[in-house]
C-alpha cells in the first residue's frame, strides 16, 4: 500500500513556497538536496525529444528545479513529449485522409462508412478508437504527469511561488546552524 497524503515536496520547492505543513526544519532539510546542475542530454533521444530537452532544461535550471540525478526523469518526459508529437502528427494525417475519403464518397453520392480518423469502423461494423488516438492519449497523460513532477504545468506552478526572501539568506542557510522551526514558516 502506498503512502497516504500528498507527495512530499523537494526541499528546493519548500524553499520557494515556505513551510505550510509546519514540519520541523530538520525533517525538511534531511531530504536529498542535490547540486543544481544540468544533466547531459542522452544521445539515444529522438530529434524531437532533444529539441524539447534543449528548450526546457535552461528554464528548470533557472528556477533551481533540476540536477544531474534528474536525467532519467527528464529523459522520460522528453521521450513522452516526442511520442506525443509524433502520434499527433500521424493522427492529424489520418483525420485529413478520412475527411478526404468522406468528401470523395459524398461527391459520388455514396455514404461514407469509414471512421473520422479518431475512430475506425471494424470489419464487423463496430466503431473503435484509432490506435493512433490511443497512443496519443496515453502520451498526453504521461507528459501531464511529468509536467507536474517538474513544476511545468500552470497548476504545478501555482503551488510554487517565488518568495521575496529567495535571494537573501534563508533561515537554515546561516553559518550559526539551522534556525528555529518558527522562522522557517515565514520565508
GIZIHU-V746942 format. One record per pair of residues at least 24 apart in sequence whose C-alpha atoms are under 8 Angstrom apart, sorted by the first residue. I is the first residue (numbers start at 1). J is the second residue. Records with the same first field share a line. If there is no record, write none. Layout:
I = J / J
This chain:
12 = 64 / 65
13 = 65 / 160
15 = 166 / 187
16 = 160 / 161 / 162 / 163 / 166
17 = 159 / 160 / 161 / 162 / 163 / 187
18 = 163 / 184 / 185 / 186 / 187
19 = 184 / 185 / 186 / 187
20 = 185
22 = 181 / 185
23 = 181
24 = 181
25 = 172 / 178 / 179 / 180 / 181 / 184
26 = 178
34 = 67 / 68 / 69
35 = 67 / 68
36 = 61 / 64 / 65 / 66 / 67 / 68
37 = 61 / 66 / 67 / 68
38 = 66 / 67 / 68
39 = 67 / 68 / 69 / 70 / 71
40 = 68 / 71
41 = 71 / 75
42 = 75
45 = 75 / 79
46 = 79 / 82
48 = 81 / 82 / 85
49 = 78 / 79 / 81 / 82
50 = 78
52 = 78 / 81
53 = 78
60 = 150
65 = 150
73 = 146
74 = 146
76 = 146
77 = 142 / 143 / 146 / 147
80 = 139 / 140 / 142 / 143
81 = 139 / 140 / 143
83 = 136 / 139
84 = 135 / 136 / 137 / 139 / 140
87 = 132 / 133 / 135 / 136
88 = 132 / 133 / 136
90 = 132
91 = 117 / 118 / 132 / 133
92 = 117
94 = 118
163 = 187
